[in-house]
């Protein structure tokens, strides 16, 4: 029987500005979440909006729910209660044509499923879900079920029996979460009553406000972390803010009344919470394009619009004789680390992994087995394919929210987000073209060229002779001036 590793949760708060949550196992960071107040998340929020317009080709409606950009609502995310007409579907059709059953100006209650990204608005649904500690309360889908991540059959049966004992309203469903494992009947009932009351309040609030308007806001990161990520495996919760500590402590008292010392306050003025537990370097590595492996190999992550590519650099593998053995060992190690990095970076969508070539099919199956086992620890929904004849593995992962990288980074002003820039020689030649053009213009005896300091130094050091020849030929003076940027 494998011994369970000790997990700890760390909640670091900059009051009014930022919250960071780290979940570490035996000192190794497994999950990292960050939320900045000025970039408050809207995922999970419920709004009363109205249909701005309907796109017949996309079979989708654009909803004005009060955000900067309208949200996107597909026909399969529209509950039939919003249909204004009964339109029979043709053979092979799952849904009626949206323009036949909805109309612009119509009010709808929607929930944000995916945050707005780039120029795209939020992805919305009219099938609402309210997460509690033990259950997810679904409005519009009346299924009763238990999370697939709960594998113990005895516990599944116990939770099913408990669910069947609750009286739910028509069109309301309940799904038991992994946090429900081991919870008493009283705790389960308490969570159900809380969610029932919450939905009643949301419905009443929605009737009072005029669209577009918010009617329910998801909890902040610190509260969500305790609600969603606190399991029996977590032995300590450290918080570095007194007010947040009190909130977390009260929540834990309700969830685990016997665990009085689970929440602890960090009060060290010399070291920050993450510094005290040697987590700073691990968190910083999340933002790097590369991640190191214990054996010395490296993983390289490159994100594109369509997918994320992961390349495995093995370092040194000596000798043809040992190549296959070392390839298997490196690929197994890489599979474990990739699964961890996908969680840490919250990489969603399609991921393609280029493993080191393995000629033995048995070795390929071994790597696939390890990857599937590691991905089972992920809170997100995942689907892992087999390794192809080209040594590529494809997997799909649900994005849980805006990743730490997306929240805290922006395109480089130098390279405009490409990751590369024109070299100094190329830039200098373009500068000389501009200077040459200005020299040919009639008028002033002087030409001034403004550029960044690095380019100015390069021109004066490496192109001085050409500049002197141009001055002589056109009988004009050339001034190279440095552009300075001033903060207002």
C-alpha positions as CSV (number, residue, x, y, z in Angstrom):
1,X,0.0,0.0,0.0
2,X,1.5,3.4,-1.1
3,X,1.9,5.9,1.6
4,X,0.0,9.2,1.1
5,X,2.2,12.2,0.7
6,X,1.6,15.2,2.9
7,X,0.1,18.2,1.1
8,X,0.1,21.8,2.3
9,X,-1.9,24.8,1.1
10,X,-0.4,28.3,1.1
11,X,-2.5,31.4,0.7
12,X,-0.5,34.6,0.3
13,X,-2.5,37.9,0.2
14,X,-1.6,41.4,-0.8
15,X,-4.7,43.1,0.7
16,X,-6.9,44.7,-1.9
17,X,-4.6,43.8,-4.8
18,X,-3.6,40.1,-5.2
19,X,-4.1,36.6,-3.9
20,X,-1.8,33.6,-4.6
21,X,-2.6,30.0,-3.7
22,X,0.1,27.3,-3.8
23,X,-0.6,23.6,-3.2
24,X,2.7,21.7,-2.5
25,X,3.4,18.0,-1.9
26,X,6.5,17.2,0.1
27,X,7.8,20.7,-0.6
28,X,7.2,20.4,-4.4
29,X,4.7,22.8,-6.0
30,X,1.9,20.9,-7.7
31,X,-0.7,23.7,-8.2
32,X,-0.4,27.5,-8.4
33,X,-3.3,30.0,-8.8
34,X,-3.1,33.8,-8.8
35,X,-5.8,36.4,-8.9
36,X,-5.3,40.2,-9.3
37,X,-8.1,42.5,-8.2
38,X,-7.9,44.7,-11.3
39,X,-8.3,41.6,-13.4
40,X,-11.1,40.1,-11.4
41,X,-12.3,36.8,-12.9
42,X,-15.9,36.5,-14.2
43,X,-15.9,32.7,-14.8
44,X,-18.8,31.3,-12.7
45,X,-20.6,34.7,-12.4
46,X,-24.3,34.8,-13.3
47,X,-25.7,37.8,-15.2
48,X,-29.1,39.0,-16.4
49,X,-28.5,39.9,-20.0
50,X,-30.3,40.4,-23.3
51,X,-29.8,39.2,-26.8
52,X,-28.0,41.9,-28.8
53,X,-28.1,40.0,-32.1
54,X,-28.3,36.5,-33.5
55,X,-25.9,35.1,-36.1
56,X,-27.8,32.7,-38.3
57,X,-24.7,31.1,-39.8
58,X,-23.0,30.4,-36.4
59,X,-26.3,29.5,-34.8
60,X,-25.3,31.7,-31.8
61,X,-26.5,34.7,-30.0
62,X,-24.4,37.6,-28.8
63,X,-25.5,38.6,-25.3
64,X,-25.1,42.0,-23.7
65,X,-24.5,41.2,-20.1
66,X,-22.7,44.4,-19.1
67,X,-19.1,43.5,-20.1
68,X,-16.9,45.4,-22.6
69,X,-17.6,42.8,-25.3
70,X,-20.8,40.8,-25.8
71,X,-20.8,37.2,-24.7
72,X,-21.2,34.2,-27.0
73,X,-24.2,31.9,-26.5
74,X,-24.5,28.8,-28.7
75,X,-27.8,27.2,-29.5
76,X,-26.9,24.0,-27.6
77,X,-26.3,26.2,-24.4
78,X,-29.8,27.7,-24.6
79,X,-32.4,26.1,-22.2
80,X,-35.7,25.3,-24.0
81,X,-37.5,27.5,-21.4
82,X,-36.2,30.5,-23.3
83,X,-37.8,29.4,-26.6
84,X,-40.5,31.9,-27.7
85,X,-42.0,29.4,-30.2
86,X,-42.4,25.7,-30.5
87,X,-40.6,24.8,-33.7
88,X,-40.4,21.1,-34.6
89,X,-36.8,19.9,-35.5
90,X,-36.2,18.2,-38.9
91,X,-34.7,14.8,-39.1
92,X,-31.1,14.8,-38.1
93,X,-31.5,18.1,-36.3
94,X,-30.7,18.2,-32.6
95,X,-31.8,21.8,-32.0
96,X,-34.2,24.2,-33.8
97,X,-32.9,27.2,-35.7
98,X,-31.9,29.9,-33.2
99,X,-33.6,32.7,-35.2
100,X,-36.9,30.8,-35.0
101,X,-37.0,30.4,-31.2
102,X,-35.2,33.5,-29.9
103,X,-35.3,37.2,-30.7
104,X,-33.1,40.3,-30.2
105,X,-33.9,42.1,-27.0
106,X,-35.0,39.0,-25.2
107,X,-33.7,38.7,-21.6
108,X,-31.7,35.6,-20.5
109,X,-30.0,34.5,-17.4
110,X,-26.5,33.4,-18.3
111,X,-23.3,32.1,-16.6
112,X,-19.7,32.7,-17.8
113,X,-18.1,29.4,-18.8
114,X,-14.9,30.8,-20.3
115,X,-13.3,34.1,-19.6
116,X,-13.0,36.6,-22.5
117,X,-9.7,36.1,-24.3
118,X,-8.0,38.5,-26.8
119,X,-10.7,39.8,-29.1
120,X,-13.2,37.1,-28.2
121,X,-16.0,37.7,-25.7
122,X,-16.9,35.3,-22.9
123,X,-18.4,31.9,-23.6
124,X,-21.8,31.8,-21.9
125,X,-24.4,29.2,-21.0
126,X,-28.0,29.4,-19.7
127,X,-27.6,26.0,-17.9
128,X,-26.4,27.3,-14.5
129,X,-24.3,25.5,-12.0
130,X,-23.5,26.5,-8.4
131,X,-20.5,24.8,-6.8
132,X,-20.7,24.1,-3.1
133,X,-18.3,22.3,-0.8
134,X,-19.7,18.8,-1.4
135,X,-22.0,19.2,-4.4
136,X,-22.5,21.1,-7.7
137,X,-26.1,22.3,-7.9
138,X,-27.2,22.3,-11.5
139,X,-30.1,24.4,-12.8
140,X,-31.7,23.2,-16.1
141,X,-30.2,19.8,-15.9
142,X,-31.9,17.5,-13.5
143,X,-29.3,14.7,-13.4
144,X,-28.3,13.2,-10.0
145,X,-24.7,11.8,-10.1
146,X,-21.3,11.2,-8.5
147,X,-18.0,12.6,-9.8
148,X,-16.1,10.1,-12.0
149,X,-13.0,10.9,-10.0
150,X,-14.5,9.1,-7.0
151,X,-13.5,5.5,-7.8
152,X,-14.3,3.7,-4.5
153,X,-17.6,1.8,-5.3
154,X,-18.7,1.7,-1.7
155,X,-18.3,5.4,-1.3
156,X,-20.1,6.0,-4.6
157,X,-23.0,3.9,-3.5
158,X,-23.2,5.8,-0.1
159,X,-23.2,9.2,-1.9
160,X,-25.8,8.0,-4.4
161,X,-28.1,7.0,-1.6
162,X,-27.6,10.3,0.1
163,X,-28.4,12.2,-3.1
164,X,-31.6,10.3,-3.6
165,X,-32.7,11.3,-0.2
166,X,-32.7,15.0,-1.0
167,X,-35.8,16.7,-2.4
168,X,-34.8,18.8,-5.4
169,X,-37.0,21.2,-7.3
170,X,-38.0,20.4,-10.8
171,X,-35.2,20.9,-13.3
172,X,-32.5,20.9,-10.6
173,X,-29.7,18.4,-10.4
174,X,-27.0,17.5,-7.9
175,X,-23.5,16.1,-8.5
176,X,-21.3,14.9,-5.6
177,X,-17.8,16.4,-5.8
178,X,-14.6,14.6,-4.6
179,X,-14.7,16.7,-1.5
180,X,-17.9,14.9,-0.5
181,X,-15.9,11.7,0.2
182,X,-16.0,10.8,3.9
183,X,-18.4,13.7,4.8
184,X,-21.1,12.9,7.2
185,X,-24.8,12.9,6.3
186,X,-25.3,16.1,8.3
187,X,-22.4,17.8,6.4
188,X,-23.9,16.7,3.1
189,X,-27.4,18.0,4.1
190,X,-25.9,21.3,5.3
191,X,-24.3,21.9,1.9
192,X,-27.5,21.0,0.0
193,X,-29.5,23.4,2.1
194,X,-27.0,26.2,1.5
195,X,-27.1,25.7,-2.3
196,X,-30.9,25.6,-2.3
197,X,-31.0,28.9,-0.4
198,X,-28.4,30.4,-2.7
199,X,-30.4,29.6,-5.8
200,X,-33.5,31.0,-4.3
201,X,-31.6,34.3,-3.6
202,X,-30.2,34.4,-7.1
203,X,-33.6,33.9,-8.7
204,X,-35.2,36.6,-6.5
205,X,-32.3,39.0,-7.3
206,X,-32.7,38.3,-11.1
207,X,-36.3,39.4,-11.0
208,X,-35.5,42.7,-9.3
209,X,-32.6,44.0,-11.6
210,X,-32.8,45.4,-15.1
211,X,-30.6,43.8,-17.8
212,X,-27.7,44.0,-18.2
213,X,-26.7,43.4,-14.6
214,X,-24.8,40.9,-12.4
215,X,-26.9,38.7,-10.1
216,X,-24.3,36.4,-8.6
217,X,-20.6,36.7,-8.2
218,X,-18.2,33.8,-7.6
219,X,-16.2,33.7,-4.4
220,X,-12.7,35.2,-4.3
221,X,-9.6,33.0,-4.9
222,X,-8.9,32.4,-1.2
223,X,-12.4,31.2,-0.4
224,X,-12.6,29.2,-3.6
225,X,-9.3,27.5,-2.9
226,X,-10.6,26.3,0.5
227,X,-14.0,25.3,-1.0
228,X,-12.6,23.5,-4.0
229,X,-9.1,22.3,-3.2
230,X,-9.2,21.4,0.5
231,X,-9.1,17.6,0.8
232,X,-8.3,15.1,3.5
233,X,-4.7,15.0,2.0
234,X,-4.0,18.6,3.0
235,X,-2.5,18.6,6.5
236,X,-1.8,22.3,6.9
237,X,-3.1,25.6,5.5
238,X,-0.8,28.6,5.9
239,X,-2.2,32.2,5.5
240,X,-0.2,35.4,5.7
241,X,-3.1,37.9,6.1
242,X,-5.0,38.1,9.4
243,X,-8.4,38.9,7.9
244,X,-8.1,36.1,5.3
245,X,-6.9,33.8,8.1
246,X,-10.1,34.4,10.1
247,X,-12.3,33.7,7.1
248,X,-10.5,30.5,6.2
249,X,-10.4,29.4,9.8
250,X,-14.2,29.8,10.1
251,X,-14.8,27.8,6.8
252,X,-12.5,25.0,7.9
253,X,-14.2,24.8,11.3
254,X,-17.5,24.0,9.5
255,X,-15.9,21.6,7.0
256,X,-13.6,19.8,9.5
257,X,-14.7,20.5,13.0
258,X,-12.2,18.1,14.5
259,X,-9.2,19.7,12.8
260,X,-8.6,22.7,15.1
261,X,-4.9,23.3,14.1
262,X,-5.3,22.9,10.3
263,X,-5.1,26.7,9.6
264,X,-2.0,28.6,10.7
265,X,-1.1,32.2,10.5
266,X,2.3,33.3,9.1
267,X,3.5,36.3,11.1
268,X,7.3,36.4,10.2
269,X,8.2,40.0,9.2
270,X,11.6,39.0,7.8
271,X,10.5,36.3,5.3
272,X,7.5,36.1,3.1
273,X,5.3,33.1,3.3
274,X,6.6,31.6,0.0
275,X,10.2,32.4,1.0
276,X,9.8,30.7,4.3
277,X,8.9,27.4,2.7
278,X,11.3,27.7,-0.2
279,X,8.6,27.9,-2.9
280,X,9.6,31.2,-4.6
281,X,12.0,29.7,-7.2
282,X,9.5,26.9,-8.1
283,X,6.7,29.5,-8.7
284,X,9.1,31.7,-10.8
285,X,9.9,28.7,-13.0
286,X,6.2,28.5,-14.1
287,X,6.8,31.6,-16.2
288,X,9.8,30.1,-18.0
289,X,9.6,28.6,-21.5
290,X,11.6,25.7,-20.2
291,X,11.2,23.3,-17.3
292,X,14.1,21.1,-16.0
293,X,13.8,17.4,-15.2
294,X,15.7,15.6,-12.4
295,X,17.9,13.7,-14.8
296,X,19.2,16.9,-16.5
297,X,16.8,16.9,-19.4
298,X,14.6,19.9,-20.3
299,X,11.0,20.4,-21.4
300,X,10.3,23.3,-23.8
301,X,6.8,24.7,-24.0
302,X,5.6,26.7,-27.1
303,X,2.1,28.0,-27.2
304,X,0.3,28.9,-30.5
305,X,-3.2,30.0,-31.3
306,X,-4.3,26.4,-32.0
307,X,-2.3,24.3,-29.6
308,X,0.7,24.0,-27.2
309,X,3.7,22.0,-28.4
310,X,6.0,20.3,-25.8
311,X,9.5,19.2,-26.9
312,X,11.7,17.0,-24.8
313,X,15.4,17.7,-24.8
314,X,17.1,14.7,-23.2
315,X,20.5,16.1,-22.6
316,X,23.2,13.6,-23.2
317,X,22.3,10.0,-24.0
318,X,25.5,8.0,-24.4
319,X,26.0,5.1,-26.9
320,X,23.6,3.4,-29.3
321,X,23.5,0.4,-27.0
322,X,21.9,2.3,-24.2
323,X,19.8,4.7,-26.3
324,X,16.5,2.8,-26.1
325,X,16.8,2.2,-22.4
326,X,17.7,5.9,-21.7
327,X,14.9,7.1,-24.1
328,X,12.3,5.1,-22.1
329,X,13.7,6.4,-18.8
330,X,13.7,10.0,-20.0
331,X,10.2,9.8,-21.6
332,X,8.7,8.3,-18.4
333,X,10.3,11.1,-16.4
334,X,9.1,13.7,-18.9
335,X,5.5,12.3,-18.8
336,X,5.4,12.8,-15.0
337,X,6.8,16.3,-15.3
338,X,4.6,17.4,-18.2
339,X,1.5,16.3,-16.3
340,X,2.6,18.5,-13.4
341,X,3.5,21.5,-15.6
342,X,0.1,21.3,-17.4
343,X,-1.5,21.8,-14.0
344,X,0.9,24.5,-12.8
345,X,0.6,26.5,-16.0
346,X,-3.1,25.6,-16.4
347,X,-2.5,24.9,-20.1
348,X,-5.8,24.1,-21.8
349,X,-6.9,23.0,-25.2
350,X,-4.9,20.7,-27.5
351,X,-1.4,19.7,-26.4
352,X,1.1,17.9,-28.7
353,X,4.1,16.2,-27.0
354,X,7.2,15.2,-29.1
355,X,8.6,12.3,-27.2
356,X,12.1,10.9,-27.9
357,X,11.8,8.1,-30.5
358,X,11.1,4.7,-29.1
359,X,11.2,1.7,-31.5
360,X,9.8,-0.8,-29.1
361,X,6.0,-0.6,-29.0
362,X,6.1,-2.0,-25.4
363,X,8.1,1.1,-24.3
364,X,5.4,3.4,-26.0
365,X,2.6,1.7,-24.1
366,X,4.6,2.1,-20.8
367,X,4.9,5.9,-21.4
368,X,1.2,6.2,-22.3
369,X,0.3,4.3,-19.1
370,X,2.4,6.7,-16.9
371,X,0.9,9.7,-18.6
372,X,-2.7,8.5,-18.1
373,X,-1.9,7.7,-14.4
374,X,-0.4,11.1,-13.8
375,X,-3.3,13.0,-15.6
376,X,-5.7,11.3,-13.2
377,X,-4.4,13.6,-10.5
378,X,-5.6,16.6,-12.5
379,X,-8.7,18.5,-11.5
380,X,-9.4,19.3,-15.1
381,X,-11.1,17.0,-17.6
382,X,-8.5,15.4,-19.8
383,X,-8.3,12.9,-22.7
384,X,-4.9,11.3,-23.7
385,X,-4.2,9.6,-27.0
386,X,-1.7,6.9,-27.9
387,X,1.8,7.8,-29.2
388,X,1.7,7.9,-33.0
389,X,4.3,6.4,-35.4
390,X,6.0,9.8,-35.5
391,X,6.6,9.8,-31.7
392,X,3.8,12.3,-31.0
393,X,1.2,12.2,-28.3
394,X,-1.9,14.4,-28.4
395,X,-4.0,15.2,-25.3
396,X,-6.8,17.6,-24.6
397,X,-7.1,19.4,-21.3
398,X,-9.9,21.5,-19.9
399,X,-8.7,25.0,-19.0
400,X,-9.9,25.7,-15.4
401,X,-9.5,29.5,-15.6
402,X,-7.1,32.2,-16.7
403,X,-3.6,30.9,-16.1
404,X,-1.0,32.7,-14.0
405,X,1.0,33.3,-17.2
406,X,-2.0,34.8,-19.0
407,X,-2.9,37.0,-16.0
408,X,0.6,38.4,-15.3
409,X,2.3,38.7,-18.7
410,X,1.9,40.9,-21.8
411,X,3.5,40.9,-25.3
412,X,7.1,42.2,-25.3
413,X,7.2,45.7,-26.8
414,X,10.5,44.9,-28.5
415,X,9.5,41.7,-30.4
416,X,5.7,42.4,-30.3
417,X,5.1,38.9,-28.8
418,X,6.9,36.9,-31.5
419,X,9.8,35.9,-29.2
420,X,12.3,37.2,-31.7
421,X,13.4,40.6,-33.1
422,X,15.4,42.0,-36.1
423,X,19.1,42.0,-35.4
424,X,21.1,45.2,-35.1
425,X,22.6,45.0,-38.6
426,X,19.2,44.7,-40.2
427,X,17.9,47.6,-38.1
428,X,21.0,49.7,-39.0
429,X,20.4,49.2,-42.7
430,X,16.8,50.2,-42.4
431,X,17.9,53.3,-40.5
432,X,20.4,54.2,-43.3
433,X,17.6,53.8,-45.8
434,X,15.5,56.4,-43.9
435,X,18.5,58.7,-43.5
436,X,19.3,58.4,-47.2
437,X,15.7,59.3,-48.1
438,X,15.7,62.4,-45.9
439,X,19.1,63.5,-47.3
440,X,17.6,63.7,-50.8
441,X,14.8,66.0,-49.7
442,X,15.4,69.6,-50.5
443,X,15.6,72.2,-47.8
444,X,17.5,72.0,-44.5
445,X,21.3,71.4,-44.3
446,X,20.8,69.0,-41.4
447,X,19.1,65.6,-41.0
448,X,18.1,64.4,-37.6
449,X,17.4,60.6,-37.0
450,X,15.8,59.6,-33.7
451,X,16.2,56.0,-32.5
452,X,16.7,53.8,-29.5
453,X,20.0,54.0,-27.6
454,X,21.2,50.5,-28.7
455,X,20.7,51.3,-32.4
456,X,22.3,54.7,-32.1
457,X,25.5,53.2,-30.5
458,X,25.5,50.6,-33.3
459,X,25.2,53.2,-36.0
460,X,27.9,55.4,-34.6
461,X,30.3,52.5,-34.0
462,X,29.7,50.4,-37.0
463,X,28.4,52.7,-39.7
464,X,30.3,55.9,-39.0
465,X,32.2,55.6,-42.3
466,X,29.0,55.3,-44.3
467,X,27.4,58.2,-42.4
468,X,30.5,60.4,-43.2
469,X,30.3,59.4,-46.9
470,X,26.6,60.4,-47.0
471,X,27.3,63.8,-45.4
472,X,30.1,64.4,-47.9
473,X,28.0,63.4,-50.9
474,X,24.9,65.5,-50.0
475,X,26.8,68.2,-48.2
476,X,24.5,67.9,-45.2
477,X,25.1,67.2,-41.5
478,X,23.6,64.0,-40.0
479,X,22.6,64.0,-36.3
480,X,21.8,60.6,-34.6
481,X,19.7,61.3,-31.5
482,X,18.5,58.9,-28.8
483,X,14.8,58.7,-28.2
484,X,14.0,58.8,-24.4
485,X,10.7,57.6,-23.0
486,X,9.5,59.5,-20.1
487,X,6.8,58.3,-17.6
488,X,4.1,60.8,-17.3
